[in-house]
Amino acid sequence: MNFVNRLRASSMHTLLFVVFLIMQSEQALAVRYVEDDIVFIATPKKKTAIFAKDEKIVYKVDVKNNLGATQEGTIGYAIMDLKDKVLNKGTIDVKLTKGASNNYTLNMPSQGTGFYRLHIIINVTEYDDTLKRVFGVNPEDIRSNAPRPADFDKFWQNGLDSLAKIPLRTTITLQPNLERDGLNCYLVEIQSWGNVTVRGWLTMSKNIKPGKKLPVWLVVPGYGGTGVKPVYADGGLAVFAFNIRGHGNSKDIINPSREGYLTTGIQNKYKYILRGAILDVIRAVDFITSRPELDENNIICSGGSMGAYLTIAVSSLDKRIKICSANNPVFSDYRSLVGSGDWPMETIQKYSSQMRIPLATILDNLDYYDLKNFAYNLECESLIAISLLDPLAPPATEYAMLNNIKNRKIYKLFIYPNLAHEVPPPLFKYLIQWTMDQFGMF
């Protein structure tokens, strides 16, 4: 039975839909199209918009004239660095009669290693527009200028040791009103680091055969406090939708504002909220491995945005996670983001100014939470997706993290050149197939 038929034959499509809603919604960056307008499309010669060093930057531009008269003018380009300094520009002449279509090729100069902003501009008789894109050149050679703290591993081992001293006290409560399609739903409450109670939703089959252990999908939330709700999958897979402190149903004690979450305790590396958040997810893994019906050898951790950050950070610290899936992970190479004007650094710099805490002090603390520094220890099979138009997780910062992974063969990388802080639905279909193959569920 092929994958599509298997997917139809199971209720895994439910997991696909719900996890898709949890992680992030797909928002197509549509080509500008109006019936009485100009169709204007730009496509990179390389599908991923990643070019080799010394290779010309080539884009194909398709234009259709839906206006009522001949259009004459130019199609141009401007290549800029990430601070919007123009590096190269040029134009070609175009002429389109009414209803005519044509395609043009922009051959642009090669660039050095890094990522670049690209504006492709049409300026004709009755129409002008600009398509904004990003392309990369030889990103495998990108390295962060910020060193990893010499005591990074010791810092996190101390955190793991302090968590281990806290007894694993859990309460599991059946939620009859949340039963669905032969699946039970349980409210799970766990005592975590700092004696904070964190919670999640465990869903699994009502009828587990004696001695059977279910593979587990651990879903962690993105930034913002909304958290995750129960996720229902096929009866052969348990799902633990888990809320770190300050998110979802784990907000009763720690509940900062959306903006304030990022800076809570940031002036002290031992008290920063992300220390607790990361250790919360470790504690969720403790819970999974404590349950006789859950398979401690088959755990996937997944998330998008901050959930992707948590996924990679925890998978780097905890070898009990077999595979991880991370889409658009944030919080990598913090120091390169200073002055960007985008979240998260814009919020951090504002806090530094308002609270009169030197930014240098904050950055020194954030070095212990920088995703690129966790990546050195990532060893599990991973699926990672990045989007080149993402202002929250710029691709250069993603590659600063990726290039610190010692074994590049352990991860599959998906690159989406025309998307921002999002990934398309087909990726989740691939993730399901890949995960179930890894777990030997077919």
C-alpha positions in Angstrom: 0.0 0.0 0.0 1.5 3.3 -1.0 1.9 6.2 1.4 -1.2 8.1 0.2 -3.4 5.1 0.6 -1.9 4.4 4.0 -2.6 7.9 5.1 -6.2 7.6 3.9 -6.5 4.3 5.7 -5.5 5.8 9.1 -6.4 8.7 11.2 -2.9 10.2 10.9 -4.4 12.9 8.7 -5.9 14.2 12.0 -2.4 14.6 13.4 -1.2 16.3 10.2 -4.0 18.8 10.4 -3.7 19.6 14.1 0.1 19.7 14.3 0.0 22.0 11.3 -2.4 24.4 13.1 -0.2 24.2 16.3 3.1 24.9 14.6 2.2 27.6 12.2 -0.3 28.4 9.5 0.7 28.4 5.8 0.4 31.8 4.2 1.1 31.8 0.5 3.2 34.7 -0.7 1.1 34.9 -3.8 2.2 36.3 -7.1 0.6 39.6 -7.7 -2.3 39.0 -10.0 -5.3 41.1 -10.9 -7.3 40.4 -14.0 -6.6 43.8 -15.6 -3.1 44.1 -14.3 0.4 42.7 -15.0 1.4 39.2 -14.0 4.9 39.4 -12.6 6.7 36.3 -11.5 10.4 35.8 -10.6 11.9 32.3 -10.2 15.5 31.5 -9.2 17.5 29.2 -11.5 18.3 27.2 -8.4 15.0 25.9 -6.8 16.2 26.7 -3.3 17.7 30.1 -4.2 21.0 28.8 -2.9 23.9 29.5 -5.3 27.5 28.3 -5.4 30.5 30.5 -4.9 31.5 32.2 -8.1 28.2 31.2 -9.7 26.2 33.9 -11.4 22.9 34.8 -9.7 20.2 33.9 -12.3 16.4 34.5 -12.0 13.8 33.9 -14.7 11.1 36.6 -14.9 7.7 35.9 -16.4 5.5 38.8 -17.4 2.0 38.9 -18.9 0.4 42.1 -20.0 -3.3 42.1 -19.0 -3.6 45.9 -19.4 -5.4 47.5 -22.4 -2.4 48.9 -24.1 1.3 48.1 -25.0 3.6 48.5 -22.1 7.2 49.6 -22.5 9.9 50.1 -19.9 12.4 48.1 -17.9 12.9 45.1 -15.6 15.7 45.8 -13.1 17.3 44.3 -10.1 19.2 45.5 -7.0 21.3 43.2 -4.9 21.8 44.4 -1.3 23.5 43.2 1.7 21.5 42.5 4.9 21.9 46.1 5.9 20.4 47.2 2.6 23.6 48.5 1.1 23.2 48.2 -2.7 26.0 46.0 -4.1 24.9 45.6 -7.7 22.1 46.8 -9.9 21.0 46.7 -13.5 18.1 46.8 -16.0 16.9 45.3 -19.2 14.4 46.8 -21.7 11.0 45.2 -22.1 8.1 45.8 -24.5 4.8 43.9 -24.2 1.8 44.4 -26.5 -1.7 44.0 -25.2 -2.3 40.4 -23.9 1.3 39.4 -24.7 3.5 37.2 -22.4 7.2 36.9 -22.3 10.0 35.7 -20.1 13.3 37.3 -19.4 16.5 36.3 -17.7 18.3 38.4 -15.2 22.0 37.4 -15.1 23.5 39.0 -12.1 27.0 39.1 -10.7 28.2 36.3 -8.4 28.5 37.1 -4.7 30.6 36.0 -1.8 29.5 33.6 1.0 26.3 34.8 2.8 22.7 35.8 2.2 21.6 38.8 0.2 18.4 40.8 -0.3 17.2 41.0 -3.9 14.7 43.5 -5.4 13.3 42.6 -8.8 11.6 45.7 -10.2 9.3 46.2 -13.1 8.7 49.7 -14.4 6.5 50.1 -17.5 4.1 52.6 -19.0 1.2 52.0 -16.6 2.6 49.7 -14.0 5.4 49.3 -11.5 6.1 46.8 -8.8 8.9 45.2 -6.8 9.3 41.6 -5.8 11.4 41.2 -2.7 13.5 38.0 -2.4 16.5 36.6 -0.5 19.1 34.3 -1.9 22.2 32.6 -0.4 25.7 31.9 -1.6 27.7 29.0 -0.3 25.9 29.1 3.1 27.7 26.0 4.3 30.7 28.2 5.0 28.8 30.7 7.2 30.2 30.8 10.7 29.2 33.0 13.7 31.6 35.6 15.0 30.4 34.9 18.5 32.3 32.1 20.3 30.6 29.4 22.4 31.2 29.8 26.1 33.9 27.5 27.3 31.7 26.3 30.2 28.5 25.9 28.0 28.3 22.1 28.5 29.1 22.4 32.2 26.3 25.1 32.6 23.7 22.8 31.1 24.9 19.7 32.9 24.4 21.6 36.1 20.9 22.4 35.0 20.2 18.7 34.2 21.7 17.7 37.6 19.5 20.1 39.5 16.4 18.9 37.6 17.3 15.3 38.5 17.2 16.1 42.2 13.5 17.1 41.9 11.3 14.0 42.3 9.2 13.1 39.3 5.8 13.7 40.8 3.0 13.3 38.2 -0.7 13.4 38.2 -2.6 11.8 35.3 -6.3 12.5 35.0 -8.6 11.0 32.4 -10.7 13.6 30.5 -13.8 11.8 29.4 -15.1 14.9 27.6 -12.0 14.8 25.4 -12.2 11.2 24.3 -12.2 10.8 20.5 -12.3 8.0 17.9 -11.2 5.3 20.3 -8.6 7.5 21.9 -8.3 8.5 25.6 -7.1 11.9 26.6 -5.4 12.5 29.9 -4.4 15.7 31.6 -0.8 15.3 32.8 0.7 17.4 35.6 4.4 17.2 36.3 6.6 18.8 38.9 9.5 20.5 37.1 12.5 22.6 37.7 12.1 25.2 40.5 9.1 23.1 41.7 6.9 24.6 39.0 4.0 22.5 37.9 3.8 22.1 34.1 1.0 20.3 32.2 0.2 18.7 28.9 -2.3 16.5 27.1 -1.5 12.8 26.5 -3.7 11.0 23.9 -3.4 7.3 23.1 -5.5 4.3 22.3 -8.1 3.0 24.7 -7.1 -0.6 23.9 -3.4 -1.1 24.2 -2.4 -4.8 23.9 -0.6 -6.1 27.1 3.1 -5.5 26.8 2.7 -3.1 23.9 4.7 0.1 24.0 3.5 3.1 21.9 6.0 5.4 20.1 5.5 9.0 21.3 5.2 12.3 19.5 6.2 15.1 21.9 4.8 18.4 20.6 6.1 21.6 22.2 4.6 25.1 21.7 5.7 28.1 19.8 6.2 31.5 21.4 3.3 33.6 22.8 1.6 31.8 25.6 -1.3 30.2 23.7 0.2 26.8 24.1 -0.9 23.5 22.6 -4.1 21.5 23.1 -4.8 17.8 22.7 -3.5 16.2 19.5 -5.1 13.0 18.3 -3.2 10.5 16.1 -3.5 7.0 14.9 -4.0 4.4 17.7 -0.5 3.1 17.1 1.1 6.4 18.2 0.8 8.3 21.5 1.0 12.1 21.4 2.1 14.3 24.3 1.1 17.9 23.6 3.2 19.6 26.3 3.1 23.2 27.6 6.2 24.7 29.1 5.9 27.2 31.9 4.0 30.3 30.9 2.2 28.6 28.0 -1.3 27.0 27.7 -2.4 25.3 30.8 1.0 25.9 32.5 0.4 29.5 33.2 -1.0 29.5 36.7 2.3 30.4 38.5 4.5 31.9 35.7 2.5 34.1 33.3 4.4 37.0 31.9 3.0 39.1 29.0 3.7 38.1 25.5 6.5 40.6 25.2 7.7 40.1 28.7 8.2 36.3 28.4 11.3 36.9 26.3 13.0 39.1 28.9 11.9 37.4 32.2 15.0 36.8 34.2 17.3 37.7 31.3 19.7 39.6 33.5 20.7 36.3 35.2 21.7 33.3 33.2 20.7 31.0 36.0 17.2 32.5 36.3 16.3 33.2 32.7 12.9 31.8 31.8 14.3 29.7 28.9 16.4 27.8 31.4 13.2 26.6 33.0 11.4 26.1 29.7 14.2 23.8 28.3 14.3 21.8 31.6 10.5 21.6 31.4 10.8 19.7 28.1 13.5 17.5 29.6 11.0 16.7 32.4 8.4 15.8 29.8 10.8 13.3 28.4 11.3 12.0 32.0 7.6 11.5 32.2 7.4 9.6 28.9 10.2 7.2 29.9 8.5 6.5 33.2 5.4 5.2 31.6 5.2 1.4 30.9 2.9 1.9 27.9 5.1 4.4 26.2 8.2 3.4 24.2 11.2 5.2 25.6 13.2 4.2 22.5 10.9 5.8 20.0 10.4 9.5 20.9 10.1 12.3 18.4 10.1 15.9 19.5 8.8 18.6 17.2 7.8 22.2 17.1 7.8 25.4 15.0 9.4 28.8 15.8 10.2 28.7 19.6 9.0 25.2 19.6 11.6 24.4 17.0 14.2 26.1 19.2 13.2 24.0 22.2 13.2 20.8 20.0 16.8 21.3 18.8 18.0 22.5 22.2 16.5 19.6 24.1 17.4 17.0 21.5 21.0 18.2 21.8 20.9 17.8 25.6 18.8 14.6 25.9 19.9 11.5 23.9 16.6 9.8 24.7 15.0 11.6 21.8 15.3 9.5 18.7 14.3 12.0 16.1 13.4 15.7 16.0 11.6 18.0 13.6 12.1 21.8 13.7 10.6 24.4 11.5 11.9 28.0 11.4 13.8 27.7 14.7 14.4 31.1 16.4 17.0 32.4 18.9 20.1 31.5 16.9 23.2 33.7 16.7 21.7 36.4 18.9 24.7 38.8 18.6 24.4 39.0 14.8 20.8 40.3 15.3 21.8 43.4 17.3 20.4 46.5 15.5 18.2 44.5 13.1 15.0 46.1 14.4 13.2 42.7 14.3 12.0 40.5 17.1 13.5 39.1 19.2 16.5 41.5 19.4 14.3 44.6 19.1 12.5 43.5 22.3 15.7 42.6 24.0 17.4 45.9 23.2 14.3 47.9 24.3 14.3 46.0 27.6 18.0 46.7 28.1 17.5 50.4 27.6 14.4 50.7 29.8 15.9 48.7 32.7 19.3 50.2 32.3 20.9 46.8 32.1 24.0 46.8 29.7 23.3 45.0 26.5 26.7 43.4 26.8 25.6 41.7 30.1 22.4 40.4 28.5 24.3 39.1 25.4 26.8 37.3 27.7 23.9 35.5 29.4 22.2 34.7 26.0 25.3 33.0 24.8 24.2 30.1 27.1 20.8 30.0 25.3 21.9 30.5 21.7 20.7 27.7 19.5 23.9 27.6 17.5 25.7 26.6 20.7 23.4 23.7 21.4 23.8 22.4 17.9 27.3 21.1 18.6 25.8 18.3 20.6 22.9 17.3 18.2 23.2 13.7 17.2 19.7 12.4 16.5 18.1 12.1 13.0 16.5 15.5 12.3 14.2 17.2 9.8 14.8 21.0 9.7 13.0 23.6 7.6 14.0 27.2 7.0 12.4 30.0 5.0 14.5 32.6 3.3 12.1 35.5 3.8 11.8 34.9 7.6 12.6 38.0 9.6 12.3 36.2 12.9 14.7 33.5 12.0 16.9 34.9 9.3 18.6 32.2 7.1 22.1 33.4 8.0 21.4 32.7 11.7 19.9 29.3 10.8 23.1 28.3 8.9 25.2 29.5 11.8 23.4 26.8 13.8 23.3 24.2 11.1 27.1 24.5 10.4 27.8 23.7 14.0 26.2 20.3 13.8 29.2 17.9 13.7 27.6 15.3 11.4 25.7 16.9 8.6 24.4 13.6 7.5 22.0 13.4 10.4 19.6 16.1 9.2 17.4 16.6 6.2 17.1 20.3 5.3 14.1 21.8 3.5 14.5 25.4 2.2 11.6 27.6 1.1 12.8 30.7 -0.8 9.4 32.4 -1.1 8.1 31.9 2.4 8.5 33.9 5.6 7.9 32.5 9.2 6.1 29.4 7.8 6.3 26.2 6.0 3.9 24.6 3.4 1.5 21.7 4.2 3.4 19.1 2.0 6.3 19.2 4.5 4.0 17.8 7.2 3.0 14.9 4.9 6.6 14.1 4.4 7.2 14.4 8.2 4.5 11.8 8.9 5.9 9.3 6.4 9.4 9.8 7.6 8.5 9.5 11.3 6.4 6.4 10.8 9.2 4.8 8.8 11.7 5.7 11.5 9.4 4.1 14.1 8.8 1.0 11.9 5.0 1.5 12.1 4.3 0.1 8.6 
